[in-house]
Amino acid sequence: MKTVLKASLLAIIFSMAFISCKNDDDEPLSAQYNSITTDGVLSGKIVNIVSGEVDAIKVVGDDDNVIGTCSIESDGSFSVTLPTMPIGSLIKIRDLWDLGDDFIGTISDESTKVSSDGINLVAYKNNVEIGCVWKSNYFSESSEEKEGSVYSGFFYSDRLLKIAGKGGSTVYLNQWDGTTCSETVIENCNFTLRKGWNELTNKTLKAINTHLVVDFQFSISDTITSDMKWRYFPRSAESVKSHK
């Protein structure tokens, strides 16, 4: 299974909303479908399991440390409170998401520190690890980097941060058969981090992977839509397919 939000392809965070008196119907889509509060209450409902298939989740953070555990209700619902992350465990924003000289855009506060790897939700049955749980618009791990695929990541920030711009690069590699392959990764960023825990989404906009051309383009944003669901991904690739 993948580590939630790969270091070279990811950067994901949630937008800050000013709170005023309003009806629930006025809430933006991202607020309606957000799965985590800034103080760390992570909750959801796994849509593709039968009762008892998964009975617990362990939330694994940086350095494979378990930072939260919870049981799974018979309908797939869960809720777990994540801790406030100590400042010594965080790293600077540019160090995490490789926003180097090729980044064109704005970073509101470059001294911002964030959790380095996001989190993973590991699924258990009778204290035995059986797979992973993550929030996406697809059921099969093989769809992770297909055009249109979206998945969420959860990160801790020590302050408010806004990022808008584009980063990435193209490199050329000589191959064993004498040909040259171009490899491009572009990240289009438009999101806001709040102080505390945040949810971001990574959407694949372009996915080309041939012998001569590798070209991936992603959108990193705080847009969370209704097709984003919590899904269980068993260890076996075949059993993953059976959950479609």
N, C-alpha and C positions, 0 to 999 in steps of 0.2 A: 504494500500500500504506500501511497505517497505521503511525504511529510506535508502537512497542510500548508499551502502556499510556499512554493519552492523559492529559495533565496534569490536565484537569478531571474525568476519570472514573476515575482510577487512583490506587492506592497499594498497592504489593504487596510482601510481605516474608516471610521464613521463620522457623519457630519453632525455639527452642533445645531440644535434648533432652539430658538427663543420661545419660551413657554408663555402663553397667554390664555385667557378664557375662550374656549372654542369647542365646537362639537366634534365628536370622534370622526365624523364623516369628512371633516376638514383636514385630517391628518394626511401628510404626504405618504405615498406608497412605501417609501423606505422606513418611515416610522411605524406603519402598520405591520410590516413584515420583519422588522428588526428582532433578533433573537437574544440580545444582551443589553443590559443596562450599564451605565458607566461605573456603578458600584459593584459590578461583577456577577449579577444574577443572570445565568445562562439557562435558557429554557426552550423547549420545543416539543415536537411530536414526530416520532419516526414513522413514516407512512408505509413502509414496505416490509414490516415484520408481522408475524402472527404472535398471539399472546404467548409469552414465555420463551420466545426464541432468543431474546437477549434479556438478561435480568439485571445488568449493572453496566455503568460506564465509569471509566477512569479518565480524568482529564490530565494529559501529559503536557508539561510546558518545556521550557528551556532545559537542556542537559538531561532530558528524559526524567525529570522530576515530576511526581504525581502531585498536582496542586488542587485536585478536587475529585470527589467520588459521589455517585448517586445511584439509586435504584431506578429501574424502568417500570412504569405502571403497565397494566395489562393492555391498555390501548396505545402503548408506545410513548406516552408522555414522560418527560423528565425535567428536572430542575436542579441546578447545582450552583453554589455561590463560589466564585473564584476569589482569591485573595488580592489585596493590594500588593503590587510588586515592589520589592525594595529597590531603591535607586541604584544600588550597586550591581543589580542584575540586568540593568538596561544599557543599551548602547545608542550612540548618536544616530540620528535619522539617515545621514549620508552613508554611514558605515553599514547599515543594514540593507538598504535598498539600492546601493551602488549608484546614487545620484551624482555622478561625476561630471567631468567637463562637457560630456555630450548631452547633459540635461539642459533643455531650453525651457524656461518658465520661471515660476516664483515658488519659493519656500519661505513661509512667513517667519519661521524661527528655527534656524539651523542648529541651535543648541538643544532642541527637543531630543529626549531620549525615549526609546521604545523597547518593548520586549523583542528579543532577537529572532525568534523562530515561530511566533504565534503558538497555537496549541493544537494538539491532536486529541480526538475523542476515541478511546479504545473500548471496544465492546467485549463484554464478558458473559459467560454462562457457567454457573456453578464454579466461579473463581478461575475459569479457564479462558484465556484470551481467544476470541473466535473471529475477530475482524475489526473494522473501524466504522465510525459514524461521522458523516459530514453533510453539510448543507449544500445542495447543488440543484441544477435543473436536469440532471441525467441520472440514470441508474447504473450504468456500466462504467467501470474505471477506464476502459478503452476509449470512452467518449470525452475524456477529460480535456484534451487539447484539440477537439474538433471545432470547426467554426460554429459559433453560437453557444458553445458550452460556457456555463458560469458556475463558479463555486465561491463559497465564503471563507474568510479567514478572520481570526479574532486576535486582536493585539492590544497591549496596554501602552498608554502614553502618559508621560509625566506632566503634560500641559496641552493647551489648545494649539493646533497646528493646521495650516491650510497649505495644500500643494496643488498647483495647476501647471501642466506643461507636458513635455515629451522627452523621453530618454531612450537610449539604445544605440546600437552600432551594427556594422556589418564587417565581418572578417572573411578572409579568403584562405582556404586550406588546400594544400596540394595533396592529392589522393594517390593511393597505391598504383592506379592505372594511368597515371600521368595527367589526369584531368584536374581541374580546379573547382572546388565547391564553395559557393558563397553562403555564409550563415548570418542571418539577420534576426535580431530580436528587438522589437520596438515596444515600449510601454507608454501608453497615453494615460496620464494621471490627472484626476480631477476629484479631490476629496478633502474632507476635513476630519482631523482627529480631535476628539474631546479629551480632557483629562480623565483618565480611568480607562475602562475597557471599551473597545470599539469593534464594530463589524465592517469589513470591506468585502467587495466582490471583485473577482478576476474574470473577465469575459474574453474569450478568444475571438478576435475579429478576423484573423487571417491565419491559415495553417497550411503551409506547403512544405512537404518533406520528401524530396526526390534526391537522386544521386548527385545532381549538380546544384540544386537550389534548396536551401532550408530557410524558410521565411515565416516567422511567427510574430504576430502583432496582437497586443493585449490592451484592454481598457481596464484600468484600476480606478474604482469609483466607490461611492457610498450609496449607489442605487441598488435597492433590494426589491425585487418584483415577486408577484404572487406565485410564479412557477418555481421559486426557490423553496425546496423542501428538505427536511432532515431525512437522510436515507442510510440504510445499513448496507455495508459492503463486506460480505464474508471473505475469508482468506482465499478460498478457491475461486479461480477465474470462472470456472464453469458454474459454480453456485451463484456468482455475481450475475451471470447472464440469466439464471433462472428466476431472478428477482425482477426482471423487466415487466 
